[in-house]
């Protein structure tokens, strides 16, 4: 997994829960890297999993909740780091641009990065988003959608209609604008 | 995450906990400080790590950049090389002759390796002769002229040492010699590429530079490859020409075959006609002979009658005059008829010889002896108007009919003599060529026109006035040579003379 994810995770925890919490999470999780993360390097998926599990226990939140929180944070962080990807002025066009534009651009910066496959379709009322990934991090995707909705200041309702955790082939989100 | 944020949080926390005493706050701050320090140390490490990565990446980038520019240089060089090879390939289709081809190649290759001047010369390996061939100069300097002059003035003797090389050679020593000849001559470094076309012909491509210049191996290879391509084109073109020539030969052979077929069918017809004429001719001859005898008897009878009857019956005496005239004239008529029949018989015999109806017995024959005999036979006819030159090599005997061969040679010699109006020459040669005996009868006569050449061996074809030739001589000769499993052919230039070629198989040649 890309180092930037670990850097942002540490940022989020220290910002939201303080240095002590993050120090303790690292102490408990004992990651191989000892928490010295740089955006340029890659770290194992196991390390991410270990951190998530420890955080979940430490913060008394479910893993999915932690991931959702992180998703919201990531959008905030990315909008600062990569303002060029946030040129769209509205939420739905932005979500639709993730796969064809943003992922393609990131691939240019990190040639070894791997992405989930995203499929979107708009039925005139709802934006449907299919998430295909072996990493099964649909909760993070949920958080990212939420974070984007905050960024564009467009409140939405996110309903997960399908989930790989329930035996479906892929996860499906139905995003509807509120009001 | 700054200190302000921590302090505020601390104060808020302190208030919440109801800790107003400064000591507790200080203890809390100490604890927070420790946590921050841990985070700080971690961040420091991360930063150091990031810098390390950055450094590695920078170096990496620099190297990539370097590689890129190297590759760019290399690829533009490759591009030039490809263009060179492509253009060399294109030379093939342009249908150049060898001169143009080499000049174009010199131009292309000089440009590729930046030669100040290039020069091609031809070397004959067998005769060991060097000749200037083509020259080109990038700078169009005076050097090219000087070089060419030097070539003719023989300043290139030094090249003898180099001429054995089959690989590209670099040299400079000769240029010092050149400087002695001409101090302005400033080409101090040369490369010489050999190109062997066959066992005899070798070409040298020479590229010259004003200063010492090291051609990289790939350039040497490239020029060598280009030259190899050039050679392929030349050999291919040669092969194509060969194919064309073979095709022409094949066409000639085809027409010869048609001719032989024609002659064969004429032969068959002639044999039939000769046979059919021979029978009536025989009884005509016999009858005329008998008639001659009978006429003798009638004559005697008339004489006796005259002696016994001395009356003056005018009717009888007129009749007697008539009979006397008849008796006088009839022997002439008979003689003429017999001569005519003799001529017919000769013609028929000739036809039979031509049609091979008359198979002589073949024995070992000395062809040179036959020629000598024929020359003796016709010497009377030849000696006043031609100079005869004999050039007879030692040739093996052939299986054949001596008489028939003498007949052929006599016929050819008489024809030659007749073709010479006042004075000329006849040359007779016998040699061995391509495992066959080749006889040549060459005269300086008036020659045979092209339209007559085709019909020359056809029976009854003659250019002589009616009554002077049967037109059978050459057709009989043709038949005889065919029978000897040989071949007779003719070449002629009107006004210059005619040459007959006779090929005869040697004994045991299996043909």
Interface residues (C-beta under 8 A of the other chain):
Chain A: X7 X14 X15 X18 X19 X20 X22 X23 X26 X34 X35 X36 X37 X38 X39 X40 X41
Chain B: X1 X9 X31 X32 X35 X36 X38 X39 X42 X45 X46 X49 X50 X53 X54 X57
